[in-house]
Amino acid sequence: MHIETERLRLRELVAEDAPFILALLNDPDFHRHIGDRGVRDLTAARDYIEQGPRLSYARHGFGLYLIERRSDGAAMGICGLVKRDHLPDVDIGYALLPAFRRQGYALEAAQAALRDGRERLGIKRVVGIVSAGNRDSIALLERLGLHESGTVMMGEEACLLLEPATD
């Protein structure tokens, strides 16, 4: 399963992506804005892939995908839809390595993931959940048409909830 845009390919994560996942999940901005997943070696990175994204693909038909640049296959980040057990709605998630930020890749990937959710899976409502200090991510969610509507607890942190406008 993969999704293509003009510049990107989103594809399912596999065990061989563990070195990339290890680097991404240990990026200081990932820790600050998303959280420390405790992934410190390749074995833990493979476990993260199997128990997170791959389990989600099997359960829901969607999950976080690897973002690759089509021109050279460079692994840039992750993006996709997430269904959390403690929340009623599906949310959009994304993270890119620093070298690939501020080039429109996150927006392009998120738009593609949302389109896939609507067209292939019939998902009508997707929300955004973001730490209050992550201004860049809030701006991206707003560009996707989501608007701040309150807060939601993610572990011990109160995060902003952004929802689509109601008719």
N, C-alpha and C positions, 0 to 999 in steps of 0.2 A: 504494500500500500504506500503510495506516495502522492504528493501534491506538487504541482509545478506552477511557478509564476515566471514572469519575464526573466528575473535574475536568480531565482532560488528554487531549490528542491527541498521539500519537507518529506522525510521518510522515517519509518519506524526505527527506533533505536535497537541495536543488537549488542551482544556481549563484546564484540570487537570494538565498540565505541567507548569502552571503559577508559582508555587513556584521556580521551577528550572530556568525558564526564568528570573524571578526577580533577582535571584542570579547571573546568567551569565551576564546579561546586565548591572549589577552594579559592575562587576569585574573591578578593576582599569585598567588592560591591555585592556579590551574591550573598555573602555572610551578612552584610549590613542590611540589605533590603529584603532578602527572601528568607535567610536563616541558615544556620550551620546544620547540615545534614549528617555530620559525623563521618563523612566519606574521606578516608585518609590514605587508602591504598587501592590497588587495582581490584582486589577481591571485593572490597566494599563497594567500589564503583560498579562492578558487574552485578552485585546483589541489588544495588539501587535500581539498575536498569530492569532486572527481573521482577523485583517486588513493587516497582512503581509503574513506569511506562508500560512494560510488557504485560503486567497483570491488568492494567487499565484497558489495553487493546482487547484482551480476551473478555473482560467483563462488560465493557461499554462500547467497544468498536471505535474508540478514540483514546487519545492520551497526548503526552508530550512527544513531539517529533524532533529529530535532528534537523537543523537548518544547514543545508549545504549550498555554497555558491555554485551555480550551474557552470560558470565559465572554467573553473578549475577544481571543483569538488571540495574546496576548503570547508571544514567543519567550523561553523560560526557561532552556533548557539542552539537553543531548544525553544520550541513554541508549540502550543496546542491547547486542547480543551481538557479540563480536569473536572472530575466529579468527586467531591469530597463527601465522605459519609455523613458528616455533621452539618452539611449545608444543603438547602433544598435545590439550589440552582447549579448548573454547570458554570465554571468560570474559565477565563482565558489566562494562560500563563506563558511567560517568555523570559528568556535571559540570553544575553550575548556576551561573548568575550570582549574585552575593551577595544581591541583593534577593529571591531566591526560595528561599533556603536556610532550613532549620529550620522548614518549614511542612508537611513530610510529602510534598512533591512528588517528591523523589528516590526514596523508598521506593515510592510509588505507581507511578512510571514503571518502576522496576526490577522490581517484581512483574508488571507488565503485559508487559514484555519477556521475562521468564522464562516466563510463561504462553504467550505467542505462540511461543516457541522449542519448548516442549513440545508444544503442541496443533497448530500449523501445520506445524512442521518435524520433529517427533519427536526433538528433542534431549533426551537423558536426563540428561546431566551437564554442569553449568556451574560454574565455579570463580570465585573472586575474587582479584585481584592488587592489592595496595595498598602504598604506601610506609609504612614502619613508624611514622612520626610522624603519620599521618593518622587520628587517633582517631575522628573523626566517621564517616569512611568504613568503618572497621573495624566500628564499632557497627552501621552500616546493613547491612553484609554478614552480620553475626551475626543480625540481625533477619530476613534472608532465609534463615536456616538453614545458613549456612556457618560452618566452624570452622577456626581457625588450625591449619595442619598442617606448616608449614615455610617455606622461602624459595625464591624463583626469581629468576634474574638477568634483569633488564630493562635491556639495555644494560650499563652499568657499575654499576648499582644493584641491590643485593639487596633485593627486595621480599617482603612476606609473601604466602604462598599460603594461601587459605582454600578449603576443600573441603566438599562436602556430607557429612553423617554417613554412615558405611557401615552397612549392615544387619547 
